Amino acid sequence: MAQRIVRERTLAEEHEGHANHLCELVSKRKMDQVADLAAGARYICHICGRAAAREENLCEPVEI
C-alpha cells in the first residue's frame, strides 16, 4: 500500500473570524465554549487537528 504524504501546514497570520476558532478559544482557556462547539463534530482542522460541529469554528476545516 502506498504511503500517504501530507505536507505540514501552518497558519501564517490571523484571519477573519479567528476569535471564534477553537485554536484561539483554547489559547484563552475557554474550555466550556470549546466543549460546546466540538460536540457532534463534523469537521476537523487541517492545521491543528481540532474538531468542531461547524466549519466556521476552524481555521482550515475539512469535512470528516
N, C-alpha and C positions, 0 to 999 in steps of 0.2 A: 504494500500500500504506500502510495506517495505521501511524503510528509508535507503538511500544510505549513507554509511560512507566511507569517503576517508581520509586516513592518511595524515597529513601535511607533505609536502616535502620541503626540503631546499637544496640549493646548497652548498656543502661542501667546494669547492675550485674553483679557476679559472681553466678553461679548454681551449683546443684548439679552436680558433675562437671566444672566448668570447668578444674580442674587437668589433666584428660586431654584437653582440646580442643586442636586443632592451633595455634590462635592463642596459647594460653598456653605450649605447648611451644616454639614458635618464639621467643617472647619470652625464654625461658630458654635458647635456643640448643641445644636437644636435637634436633639435626638428624637423627641416626641413627634416633631414635624416630619423628620426623616422617616420614622416608622409609618406614619400615616400615608406618606407619598409612595412608599415602597410596597405597601400592602397590595396584593393582586398584581404584582409586577408583570408587565408585558413587553418591556423594553430594557435593554442593557446598554450602558455607555461604552463606546468603543475605546475611550481613553482610560477611564478609571475602573471600569467593570462593575460599577454600582447598578442596581436595578430599580426601576420605577414603573408605576402603573401608567403614567402618561409621558410621552416623549418630550414634552416641554420642560420636564424636570431634570433633563440630562443634557450635557454639552454636545455629544455626538451619539444620539440614540440609534439603536439597531433593534428591530423587532425580534423577539425571541421566538 
